[in-house]
Amino acid sequence: MPGWPARRRPAPFAPKGTPGASPSLEERRTLPIWPPLSKEYLLGKAGEDALEVAPEAWYAENNVTLRLSTPVVSVDPATRTVRFADGTVQDYGALLLAPGATPRTLPIDGMGLDGVTSFRTLDDSRRLRQQLASGGRKVVLIGSGWIGMELAAAASTYGNQVTLLGLEDIPLAAAIGPELGSFFRTLHEDNGVRFRLPAAAKEITGENGKVTGVVTDAGEHLPADIVVIAVGVDPETALATAAGLEVRNGILTDASLRTSAPDIFAAGDAANALHPFTGEHHRSEHWHNALNGGKVAAKAMLGHDAALDMVPYFYTDQFDVSMEYSGFPSLAAKAVPVVRGSLEGKEFVAFWQQAGRVVAGMSVNWPRAVKPSAQKTIKALISARTEVPAEKLADGTVPLDKLVAEAG
């Protein structure tokens, strides 16, 4: 089924000696590719050849049937069949739904103008890279989350004039809190990005079919050659809903990515999976989830014990800042981070705690020579479920490995 976890699935799906394994993989546009498209590829640091999971010949050689540009229109759990847009029907023994997510749009005038785009596909990234690469453009980003901030950094790096609108008082505050959100705002402002916060787009203006600017709810007109809508995504659940699967903020699954229907699994952005650590359902839109979800689903579909139990992880590179985050944002939402290092020096680790236990952590430009790594430490502390004094987390004289040893 469409979606990167399904594309990532083939290699482990049919190991040698697996009788009758003949996976079918349907994708709507291109050969399976690696995300994330908002990072190295957009910045011109990687070519399209680096995006392919495998060359086209690999699929036939490994018993994987690709059906490109042939979307699935229905799934029938009772007959164990899927129907394609061309009218053909295929039966299944086990089925993986990985339809991904759909970018949200805005209910305002001007969305259809030339120069207005969302950001989700390879075509989106290819087009935006071509538009940004020469510099000198006026770019307005609508959305102050991770994607909006990454795109703003890329656009500014290319030498464009960038303005970012968001509904928050501080960008990323909903994800990492006001203190660290302010760190990223200052980083961007130091690199020429302008902010309008809080602000909403009221109208996108144009002339002769081309975008000319964005009018905010405060009445300000922001000139623009390019407008990017980055206001989040909605999980694609239409197939699952029509098939009678249980859906709530995505397709509900257990820890092995089984849905409410026998032998139907779900992975990726669309899956709202039960996590063994929290006992709650979590839906992740980060590439790490796609990378691991496909492997777990493949094993479970073949009858092996498997669970999506890793600590969630993502990263972002913006200007001269490289950030990695591990943990559970929902558990960290109301916590004040404990910081080791210097925000001003752009080198620190932040820990979030709940009842004294580390539940999330972020490292920024942390030296790779320091062992154990910051991310390894964070994951170990989370997995230990042990209370750690905040003063020790903040104290740079206490080695990271000592924190782990005491927690373990």
N, C-alpha and C positions, 0 to 999 in steps of 0.2 A: 504494500500500500504506500501511497506517497509519504514522503517525510524522511529526514536524514537518519533516524534510528533504523528504519527499514533498509536504507542504503548501506548503513554501517553493518547490517546484519549478516550479509552473505558468508564472509569468511568463517565465522564460528558456527554458522547455521547447519552446515552439512559436512561434518568431519568425515574423514575417510572411514568407511565401514558402517556408515549409517544407512540402513536399508531404506530404499524408496524415497530418500530425501530429494525433492525436486522443487526448491523454493521458487516462487514467482514474485517478481518485484516490479511494482508499477510506479512510474514517475511521470509527471505531466509535461516536463519541458526538456531537461538536459540530462546528461549522464550524471550519476550520483557524484556529489561534490562535498568537500569538507567545508563546514563553516569554521570560523566566523568571518563573514564578509565585511564587517565594519572595522576590521583591524588591518593585518598586513596587506591584504589584497587592495583595499581601498587606498592605502597609502603608497601603493606602487612598489611595495617591498616583496611582493610575490606575484608571479604570473598565473594565468589561468591553468597552465599545465600542473601547477602545484595544488590546485583545488580538487582535481579528480581523485576519488577514492581508489579507483583502479582504471586501467585502460579498458576500452570497450571490449576488446577480445577476451579479457579475463572472465567476463560473465558467462559466455558460452562455454569456455573451457572448464568452468566450475559449476556447470549445471544450474545456472541462474538465468531465468527468462526475464528479460527486460521488456516492458510494454510502455514505451515512451509516448506521451501525448494521448494516452487513452485512459481517461479518468474512470474510476469505479463510481457507479451511480447508485448502487444499492447492495446491501448485504442481507442474506436470509439465513439466520441461525438455524431455523428449523430444517432446511434442506442442505445446509452447509455449502452455500454457493454465493458467489459474488457476480454481479452483472456489470458489464462495462458499457460505456457510452455508445460503442458501436454495435451493441445488442448481443455480443457474445457472453456466454455464461461459463464460469469455471468453478469447479467444486474445490473444497479444501478439507484437509485433515486438521490443520491448525492455521489460524489467521492472525496476522499482526496488523493492527491499525496504527499508523503513524502519520496522520494527515497534517500535523503541524498546527500552525496558528495563522490567523488572518489579521493584517494590520488594521487598526481602527482608523476611521476617517473622521472628519469634522463636518457637522451640519451647517456649513457656511457657504456663501457664494464664492466662486472662483476656484473650487477644487479641481475642475477640469481643464484649467489653463495650462498651456505649454510651460514647462519649468517648475510645475508643482508635482512632487513625487512622494511616495512613501518609501520605506527601505526594508526590503525583505528578501528579494531574490537576487540571483546572479545578475540578471538584466538590470535591476535597480542599482546594484553596486557598480557594474560596468559603466552604466550611463552617468552616474554621479562622479565616478573617478575621472571620466573624460571631461565633464563639465568643470570640475574643480582644479584639474591638474595645471592649467595655464595660469591660474591665479587672477586677481583683479576683479573677481565677481562679488556681487553683494548677495550674501546668503543669509536667509532667515530660517532658523531651526525652531520648530514648534514642538516642545516637549523637553523636560529637564531631567529625564531619567538617564540610565546608563547609555542607551543607544544615542539619545540626543546629545549627550556630552561627548561621546566618542566621535560622532559625526562633526560636532563643532570643532573638536581638536584637529581632526583631519583637514577640515576645510580651512582652518586658520593656518595650519602647517603649510598648506599649498600657497599661502599668501592672499587669501580672500578676506573680505570684510564680513565678519560673522556677528549676527545678533541672535540670541537665544531667548525664547519666551517659555514660561512655565507657570503652572498654577501654584507652585510652592513659593514660600518666602525665600527659601534657600534650596538650591538644586541638590538633589539626591537625599534630602533630609528624611524623606519617608523610608529610604533604604538603609542609611548609615547614621542618621541623626544630624542635628544642626552643626555641631563642632566640626565633624569631618566633611559634611557638605560644604561648609564655609571654606575648608581647606581646598576643595576642588574648585570652588568659585574663584578664589584668589588665584589659583594656578591658571585658570582660563583668562581671567582679567589681565594677569601679568603677560599673557601672550596675545592680547588684543581682542579677546572675545567680549562683546557687550551683552549685558543681561537686562531683561525687562521682567522683573519678578515682584509680586505675582502679577501675571498678565495673561489674558486669553486672546486668541485671534478672533476678531469679530467678522472680518471680511478679507478675502484675498483679491486684490485689484489687478486688472490687466488691460492691455491695449492690443488690438488686432490679434487676439487669441493668445497673447503671451503675458506672463506674469510681470507685474511692475512693482508690487509691494504687498504689505500686510497691514491692515488697520487693526489696532488693538482695542480692547474694550474701554481703554482710557481715551480713545480717539486719536492716538498717535499713528501716523503713517510711516511705516518702515520700508524704504525702498528695497527692492529685491529683484535679482535676476533668477535666483533659485530659491524655492521654498521646499523644505523637507518636513513632512509630517511624521513625527516620532512620538506618538501619544499612546504607545502600547499596542498589544495584540489581544485578540480573543481566541481561545482554543477552538479548533475546527471540530465540531461535534455533530454535524448534520447526519453523516452516515450512521454514527453510533445511535443517535436519537431515533432515527427512522427504523433502525434494527431492533429497538426496544432495550438497548443497553442502559445501565444506570449512569446518569450524567449529572455532575455537580461541579461547576468550575472546571470542566474537563471530563474526560472519560474516567470514571472511578475504577481503580484496580486494587488488588491486594499487593503485597510486597513483591510477589513474583510477576507482577504486571498482568495477572489474569483479570478479565472484566467479569461482569455479572452473567455473561453468556458462556456456555461451555466451549472450550478450545478457541476462544477469541481473546487476544491479548492487545494491549495498547502501550505505546511508548512515546517518548519525546514531549514536545510542548503540549500536546493534547491530553496527556495522561496525568490524572490526579491520583498519584500512587500513595499507598499506605507505607509510611516509613517506620521500620522496626524501632528506631531509636526514640522517636517522639510518640509513637502510637497514634499519630495523626496523619491525615492525607496532605501531601505537598505536591504542588505542580510547579515545575521549574522550566524556565525558558532559556537556560544556559547550555552551551555546547557540551559541557561535562556530563550533563544528564543524558543528552542524546548519545554521546559516546558509550556510556555504560549501560543505558537502558536497552539498546539493541542487543548487547551481549547477554544480558539477563533474560530478556524475552526469548532469545534464541535457545538458550539452555532449557528454560521452562517449557517451551514448545516441544522440545525433544524429550521431555519427561524427566529431566534432571532437576535436582534441588537447586534453586537459585533465588536470590533476593536482591533487590535494589537497596542496599543498606549502607552504601558509602556516604561519607560526610559530603554534602553539596559543596561545590567549588566553582569559582569563576575568576576571571582576571580581566584587567583592562590596562592598556597603555595609552596614556594621554600626555603629549608633550614629553617632558623629561621625567615623567612619573610612571613607574611600573607597579601596579597594584595587584595583589592576589587576596582572595577572600575565601575562607572556608567556614561553614557553619550553617545555622538555621536562622534566617532573618526573622521569622515569626517569633522565635523565642527571644531574640535580641531586641525586638521592636521598642520596648520601653526602658531598656537599660542604658546607662551612661557608660561610654567606653572608658576603659583604663588604658592609658597610653604609655608605652615604653619607647623612649627616643624623643625625637624632635620634629614637630610639625613644621616649624620654621625651616629646619634643615632638610626637609623632605626625606627623612629616613626614620621610620618608626614602625612599631607594631601596636595595633589596638585590639584589646580583648573586650568582649561583651560577656557579662555574667548574669545568671539567673539563680537566685538563692546561693550565691557564692560559687557556683559551678560555671566553667567556661562553656558557652554555647555557640560562640562565633568569634572569629578573629580575622584581622586584615593586616597584611604586611605591605609596606610601601618602601620601595628601593632598599630593601633589607639586604645586606651583603650576603652573597651566595657562599662566601668562604666561611661564614659562621655556621657551625654544625652543632646540633641538628638544625635543619632549616626552620625558618619561622612557620611555614605552612605545616611541616611535619609536627612541630611542637603544638600548634593550634589543634590539629586533628587528634593528636594523642591526648591532649588535655580534655577535649570534648568527649572522646571515647571513654576516658577514665571515670567520668561522672563524679568527680571528687571535688570538694570545695578547695579553692586556692585563694589565699589571702591576696586582696587587691594590691597591697603594698609590695608584695613579691613580684606580681605581674609587672608593676610599673618600675621596679628597681633594676636598672641596667647592670648592676654589679652581681645580680643573681643569675647565673648561667641558665640558658634555656633548658639544657639537658638536666639540670638539677630540678627545675620545675616539673619536668616529665617524670623523673625518678621518684620525687615525693608524691606526685599524684598517682603514680602506678602502684 
